[in-house]
């Protein structure tokens, strides 16, 4: 049932294939905001040779994961904590539909932690929902609000671009895409600019 519900809003196979094109053979992968582990299972299948960490602050972290045991380490923690423990460790970080759950005042800390977690030449695969006034956006908002209880706040593509460039540098976005089934699903491939302050 949860798979059908998610599929109404996001084609997870389309998103995972895009992530694999953006970073084809990562050695270490971090899924930040992994929730119950449904999308983590896709990452494990897509990157069979990678060591995969999955973190979230949810109580039910990894509950829906049904992939091979021992292939992913689920941990209930904040990105800032992991950045102190594993600086520069990941050549792929996936941040999908997370930023709209993060209060505006905490976003810069989260993005700075992500930058600190990235290995040189690492890629951040970022995906979120473009805010507009269509009925589908209200459905997505209602779903997020009801299921999580969070005070979600979506950014438009241009707002997200500005926030990400502040964190990773003006030329950090190296590709962008829309993810099926809705054009509101926007994604950016981010490689931090070298020589700019995190």
N, C-alpha and C positions, 0 to 999 in steps of 0.2 A: 504494500500500500504506500509506504514512504517513497519507494522508487517511482511509482506513478505520479505521486504528488510533486516530487522534485523535477520530473521530466516535463511537467507543465511549464516550468520556468527556465530550465537549463538543460541543454543536450550535453550531458557529462562526457560522452564519447567524443563529441566535437571539441570540447574544451581540452580534454586530455591529449587528443591528437595534436592540437595546436601547441600545447606545452612541450610535447615531444619534438616538434619541429623547431621550437625556439631554443631548446637545449637537449640535443639528441642523446647524449651519453653521460649523464651526470654520475659522479661517484658517490656524492652525498646529497640527499634531498631532504628538505624541511618543508612539511606542510604546516603552515601556521594558521590556527583556527580550524582544525580538522573536524571539530564537532564529534559526531558519533562514528566517524570512520568510513562512511559510505564511499566518499571520493578517494580516500586513502587506498582503498582496495584497488581502484583503477590505476593509481600511481604505482603500486607494487607490481601489477601486471605489466604496466608499460615500461618500467625500469627494473628488470629482473636482477641486474647486477649492482644496483645501488643500495647503499645503506640509507634507510629512511627513518627519519624522526618525525613524529606528529605531535603537536602540542595544542592545547586549548585550556580554557579556564572552566569549561563545563564539567558538571558532575558526571555526566554520562559519556565521557570521552571514550571513543573507540567501540562503543556498544554494538554498532551494526557491522563492524568489520568482520568479514567471513573469509578473508584471504589466508594464505599459508601462515601458520603460526611461526613466530620468530623472525618474520621478515620486516617488521616495523616495531619501533618502540614508541608507545603512547605515553605521554607525560602531561600531567596537569600542572601547567606553569605558565608564566608570562614570558613574552619574548625578551624582555629586558633581563630576566633571570638567566635565560639560556645564552644570551649574548655575553654575559660575564663568564659563563662556564665553557662555551665553545666559540670563541671569537674566530671569525674568518673560516668557519668550518664547512660552509655549504656552497656548492656551485650551482644549485637550483633551489630557490625558495618559491613556494606557491602560496599566494595570498588571494583566495577566491571568496568573494562575497563576505568579507570580514570588515572592511573599513567602515561601512555604514553602521556597524554595531558599536564602533569605538567612539566615545565622546570626543567632540572636537578638540578639547583641551589635552587629550591624551594621544592624539594622532601623531604629533611630531616625535614624541618619545618612542612610540611603536616603530615608526619608519626609521628613526635613528638606530634602534636596536636591530632592525632588519639589515640595515647597511653594515652594521658591525658584525653580523653573522655571515655576510657574504664573502666567499673566497675571491681572490683577484680574478677578474674575468667572469665572475658569477652572474647569473641571470635571476631576476625577480619576474615571475609570471604573475601579473596582477589582473584580477577580474572583478568587476562590480556592475551595478545596475544604474543606468542613466536615469536621473530624475526628470520626469515630465508630468503632464496632467492626464495621461491616458488611463482608461479603466484598468489596463493590465498593471500599470504602476501602482494603482491603489490596491489591486489584488496582492501584488508582491509585498507591499507595505503591510497590509493586513495579515498576511501569512507570517512575515517576520515578527511583527508585533505580537501576534497571538502565540506563536510557537516559542518564542524566546523571552517575551516580556521586556525586551530591550526597547529603548527609545531610539529607534533606527532613524538615521538621517542620510539619505542618498545624496551623492554629489553628481552634478552633470559631468560629462566627459571633460569639458574645459576646466571645471573646478578641480577635478581629480588630477588632470595634467599639471595644473599649477602647484598643487600640494606635493605631487611626486617630484617635480622639478626642483622645488625648494629643498627637498630631502636628498635627492640623488644627483642634482646638477642639471643645467639647462639642456644638455644634449642627451639625457639619459634614456629617453624613449626611442628605441631603435625600430619598433614595429608596433602596429596596432591592428585590431580585428574586432569584428562583431561575432558573437557566438549564437548559434541556433538555440531555440527557435525564435527568439525575439531580438531585434536589432538593438534593444536597450541593453543587452548583455555586451558590454564593451571590455576589451582586454588590451593591456599594454605589455610589451616586452621591455624590461628595464635593465640596463647595464650602467651602474654608477660611473659618473665621470671621474677620472683620476685627477688628483691634484686639487679637488674642491673639498672644503670642510664638510664633514658629515653633519 
